[in-house]
């Protein structure tokens, strides 16, 4: 099995693929997600998703064999609360992952109750629409410490040689109070910085990302960095490998610029 790449993806807004107007607006994002299996070139054994929509006091690991659906969005049409993505979980892999995380000195636990949130099932429905790919999640940890989340990625890195695809699912711009035209200048500046930072040599790149708050408009783009923290883990799991921007779109939701990246 060839080594899997890792990804940091911008996953869009709410249940957008099931809403025609939003789906048309985000068609470039849909294309980029649908293209991922071809980019990878081999079918993964499983997908491990680190979503900006699940955080706990530890790096919890989804352990259920049949995770439920979590409709963690509000104000959308009734049909979007009936979406199903019935992918199987990966309990044995989850136990291995908890061991890797604990072995790195990081707090962890298995979670048998949590289900697939929209940061997970939305992109997966476009990547693997048959829902036959084993899928499980690792949570963020409260506080979003970039050093700890990059250490999480380093701990998970051996999974790549077992055919596990690691995906950090967030958004390169996420400030719900400043969508629309007010997002235009901050999101362009931060997106430009992020693309440039990820093109640096590995040691400089890691240092730049760990110090992300020094980026232009950093806190205007991420007042709370729950949607940026998945990047720390995706990068930590492929720290020495080149980054490729695989999605870039401007004027999203009236002013947002956002990107996604592959490592390796």
C-alpha positions in Angstrom: 0.0 0.0 0.0 1.4 3.4 -1.0 1.7 6.1 1.6 -1.5 8.2 1.7 -1.3 12.0 1.5 -3.0 14.1 4.1 -5.4 17.0 3.4 -6.7 20.2 5.0 -10.0 21.0 3.3 -12.4 23.9 3.4 -15.7 22.1 3.8 -18.2 24.8 2.9 -21.3 25.9 4.8 -23.9 23.6 6.4 -25.5 20.9 4.2 -24.7 22.8 1.0 -24.6 19.9 -1.5 -28.3 19.2 -0.7 -29.4 22.8 -1.4 -29.3 23.6 -5.2 -28.5 27.3 -4.9 -25.6 26.7 -2.5 -24.4 23.7 -4.5 -24.2 25.8 -7.6 -22.3 28.5 -5.8 -19.8 26.0 -4.4 -19.5 23.9 -7.5 -15.6 24.4 -7.5 -15.5 23.0 -4.0 -17.7 20.0 -5.1 -15.3 19.4 -8.0 -12.2 19.5 -5.7 -13.7 17.0 -3.2 -14.9 14.7 -5.9 -11.4 14.7 -7.5 -9.7 13.6 -4.3 -10.0 9.8 -4.8 -8.3 10.2 -8.2 -5.5 12.4 -6.8 -4.9 9.8 -4.1 -4.6 7.1 -6.8 -5.4 4.1 -4.5 -8.5 3.3 -2.4 -7.8 4.0 1.2 -8.4 1.3 3.9 -10.2 4.0 5.9 -10.6 7.7 6.2 -9.8 9.5 9.5 -11.5 12.9 9.7 -10.5 15.6 12.1 -13.5 18.0 12.0 -13.8 21.6 13.2 -17.2 20.5 14.6 -16.1 18.1 17.3 -14.0 19.1 20.2 -13.6 17.6 23.7 -11.2 17.9 26.7 -9.1 15.1 25.1 -8.3 13.9 21.6 -11.3 11.6 21.6 -11.6 8.8 19.0 -14.9 7.7 17.5 -15.2 4.0 18.3 -18.7 3.0 17.1 -19.1 0.4 14.4 -22.1 2.3 13.0 -21.9 6.0 13.9 -25.1 8.0 13.9 -25.8 11.3 12.1 -25.3 14.6 13.8 -27.1 17.5 12.2 -25.1 20.3 13.8 -26.5 23.2 11.8 -29.5 25.4 12.3 -32.2 27.0 10.1 -31.9 24.8 7.1 -34.8 23.1 5.2 -36.4 20.1 6.8 -34.9 17.6 4.2 -31.4 18.5 5.3 -32.2 16.9 8.7 -33.0 13.6 7.0 -29.6 13.2 5.2 -27.9 9.8 5.8 -24.3 8.9 5.2 -24.2 5.3 6.4 -20.5 4.6 6.2 -19.2 2.0 8.6 -17.0 3.0 11.5 -13.6 1.5 12.2 -13.5 0.3 15.8 -10.2 -1.7 15.6 -8.4 1.2 13.9 -9.9 3.6 16.5 -8.3 1.5 19.3 -5.0 1.6 17.5 -5.3 5.4 17.0 -6.0 5.9 20.7 -2.9 3.9 21.5 -0.8 6.1 19.1 -2.2 9.3 20.7 -1.6 8.0 24.2 1.9 6.9 23.2 2.7 10.5 22.2 1.8 11.6 25.7 -1.5 13.3 24.7 -4.8 12.8 26.4 -7.3 10.5 24.6 -10.3 8.3 25.1 -12.6 6.2 23.0 -16.1 7.6 22.3 -18.9 5.2 21.4 -21.7 7.8 21.3 -20.5 10.5 18.9 -21.8 10.5 15.3 -20.7 12.0 12.0 -21.0 15.8 12.1 -21.4 17.9 9.0 -17.7 18.7 8.8 -17.3 14.9 8.1 -20.4 13.7 6.3 -20.7 16.6 3.8 -17.2 16.3 2.2 -17.4 12.5 2.4 -20.7 12.4 0.5 -18.8 14.1 -2.4 -15.5 12.2 -2.0 -17.0 8.7 -1.6 -20.8 8.9 -2.4 -21.3 5.2 -2.0 -20.7 5.5 1.7 -18.8 2.2 1.7 -15.5 3.6 3.0 -14.7 2.9 6.7 -14.8 6.3 8.4 -14.0 7.6 11.8 -13.1 10.8 13.6 -10.7 12.2 16.1 -11.8 15.3 18.0 -10.0 18.6 18.4 -9.0 19.4 22.0 -10.5 22.5 23.7 -8.2 25.5 23.4 -6.9 24.5 20.0 -3.2 24.6 21.1 -1.3 24.4 17.8 1.6 22.6 19.3 -0.6 19.9 20.7 -2.6 19.5 17.5 0.6 19.3 15.4 1.8 16.7 17.9 -1.5 14.8 17.3 -0.7 14.8 13.6 2.8 13.5 14.2 1.3 10.7 16.3 -1.1 9.7 13.5 1.5 9.8 10.7 2.2 6.0 10.8 -1.4 5.4 9.7 -0.6 6.8 6.3 1.6 3.7 5.6 -1.4 1.5 6.5 -3.6 3.1 3.9 -5.5 5.5 6.2 -6.3 8.8 4.6 -6.1 11.7 7.2 -8.3 14.7 6.4 -8.4 17.9 8.5 -11.9 19.4 7.7 -12.4 23.1 8.5 -12.3 26.3 6.6 -9.4 28.6 5.8 -11.7 31.5 6.7 -14.3 31.1 9.5 -15.8 34.2 11.1 -19.5 33.8 11.2 -19.9 37.4 12.3 -18.1 38.7 9.2 -19.3 37.0 6.1 -20.2 38.9 3.0 -18.3 42.0 1.8 -16.6 42.5 5.1 -14.7 39.2 4.7 -13.2 40.2 1.4 -10.0 42.0 2.5 -9.2 39.8 5.5 -9.8 36.5 3.8 -7.7 37.4 0.7 -4.8 38.6 3.0 -5.0 35.5 5.2 -5.4 33.1 2.3 -2.3 34.7 0.5 -0.3 34.3 3.7 -1.4 30.7 4.2 -0.5 29.7 0.7 2.9 31.4 1.0 3.5 29.9 4.5 2.7 26.3 3.3 5.2 26.8 0.4 8.1 27.4 2.9 10.7 24.7 3.6 9.4 22.2 6.2 11.0 23.6 9.4 10.1 27.2 8.5 6.6 26.1 7.4 5.9 24.4 10.7 7.1 27.5 12.7 5.0 29.8 10.6 1.8 27.8 11.0 2.4 27.4 14.8 2.7 31.2 14.9 -0.4 31.7 12.7 -1.7 34.5 14.9 1.0 36.7 13.5 -0.5 36.4 10.0 -2.4 39.4 8.5 -6.0 39.6 9.7 -5.5 36.3 11.6 -8.1 37.0 14.3 -10.4 38.7 11.9 -10.5 35.4 9.9 -10.5 33.1 12.9 -12.0 34.8 15.9 -12.1 31.2 17.2 -9.7 28.8 15.5 -11.8 25.7 15.5 -11.9 25.6 11.7 -8.1 26.2 11.4 -7.0 23.7 14.0 -7.5 20.7 11.7 -4.7 22.1 9.6 -2.3 21.7 12.4 -3.0 18.0 12.6 -3.0 17.5 8.8 0.4 19.2 8.5 1.9 17.4 11.5 1.1 14.1 9.9 3.0 15.1 6.7 5.5 17.6 8.1 8.3 17.0 5.6 6.2 16.8 2.5 5.2 19.4 -0.1 1.9 21.2 0.0 -0.3 21.6 -3.1 -3.3 23.9 -3.2 -6.2 21.7 -4.5 -9.0 24.2 -4.2 -9.2 28.0 -4.3 -12.3 30.1 -4.6 -13.1 33.8 -4.1 -16.3 35.7 -3.5 -17.9 32.8 -1.5 -21.0 33.9 0.4 -20.4 37.4 -1.0 -16.8 38.0 -0.1 -14.9 35.0 1.3 -11.7 33.6 -0.3 -10.9 30.0 0.8 -8.5 27.2 -0.1 -7.8 23.5 0.5 -4.4 21.8 0.5 -2.9 18.4 0.1 0.3 17.3 1.8 2.3 14.6 0.0 
